[in-house]
Amino acid sequence: MQEDPKSIYTLQFGLVCLSSFLFSASFNMLIPELPAYLSAMGGASYKGLIIALFTLTAGISRPFSGKLTDTIGRVPVMAVGSIVCFVCGFLYPVLTSVAGFLFLRLVHGFSTGFKPTATSAYVADLVPPGKWGEAMGVHGVCFSTGLAIGPAIGSEITAHLSINYLFYCSSLFALLSIVILANMKETLPNKQRFKLDHLKINSKEIVEWRVIPAALIVLLSYISYGAILTVISDWSKHLGTGNKGLFFMVFTVSSLLIRFIAGKVSDQYGRVMVIKISLGLLMLALLGIALANSSFTLMVASAIYGVATGMLSPSVTAWTIDLSRPKHRGKAVATMYIFLEVGIGFGALIAGAIFLEDTSVIPYIFFICTAITLLALTYLQFFYKGLSSLRGVSRHEAKQS
């Protein structure tokens, strides 16, 4: 059967979505169990570094992954990310000291520094510009399904088997992601063979300045996610939630269907409008987390958080692609992810520094995150001025300019 050239639903798009699902599940299944694992080693005071170190190397690697994505191809760079996940899963049970664990978190961060950068560029290559929002939404559903299933699976494996089995399961998911990538066609025209010179980065290759407006929103809005990754397991336990991965499952499931709608709406009516609404909902969710007094109210806040991020993620990713130039698409996506990693890492450090095993201060962490999210909304509302001259601005924004 001949594929509809106007449809995003092609074999290659399906493969990249499946690979992203497995990759996401691979590293996210570890998240709920790592704080307790580190504490058992005697490293409770380093909980803030679990996420911060991961995002540090992810951020540092972005300029390299962006350049390699635009030179040697999308598929090899995606493969590097999955391979790092595969290797790290086997090393966690071996390096059982606090120093060894933190070193692995540093190395593990290279996985998300490479795969999502190349994947976003690959998806943008596959579909026409008028469907970028929809495509990013559908791909986000697959990635987020891994985010939802991973933590829940991780908690069950740890509870019924052991955390070492969890690490090995993480490696298995990454291996399956690699197998899928081996059967994917490259989309970069005129790709080059890898040379060591490709790892030389000058100042002009680090940031794509055209996408700074989108990147700034990403930075400010993802600080809260860094805080959630650091303290939500303890907050969930304090409020009586049995499965520490339940928060992640609820917010991810609630984000799934909205991603389909948000991506299409941003294609039709504009990225900025959808992003403003999502930031408002994000603030509401963060206040709900801070004021939660039971497991039920926390899960309600988690659901709202999922709707907010389900609207924000595909819209801001498509906006980044809108603002970029085709030959620098990898660098543009890498720039967005650099700001994302800085936001998550900064949020994790703030939360870790304030928390210090005292659950009574957790609400204040999320009040701070709410205020920071308000800064993002204020920037869009009062300071950002869209430019219709940029290629790919949504149809509605172009008409208004």
Buried (B, 14 or more C-beta within 10 A) or exposed (E): EEEEEEEBEBEBBBBBBBBBBBBBBBBBBBBBBBBBBBBEBEBBEBBBBBBBBBBBBBBBBBBBBBBBBBBBBBBBBBBBBBBBBBBBBEBBBEBEEBEBBBBBBBBBBBBBBBBBBBBBBBBBBBBEBEBBBBBBBBBBBBBBBBBBBBBBBBBBBBBEEEBBEBBBBBBEBBBBBBEBBEEBEEBBEEBEEEEEEBEEEEEEBBBBEBBBBBBBBBBBBBBBBBBBBBBBBBBBBBBEBEBBBBBBBBBBBBBBBBBBBBBBBBBBBBBBBBBBBBBBBBBBBBBBBBEBEEBEBBBBBBBBBBBBBBBBBBBBBBBBBBBBBBEBBBBBBBBBBBBBBBBBBBBBBBBBEBBEEEEEEBBEBBBBBBEBBBBBBEBBEEEBEBEEEBEBBBEBBBEEE
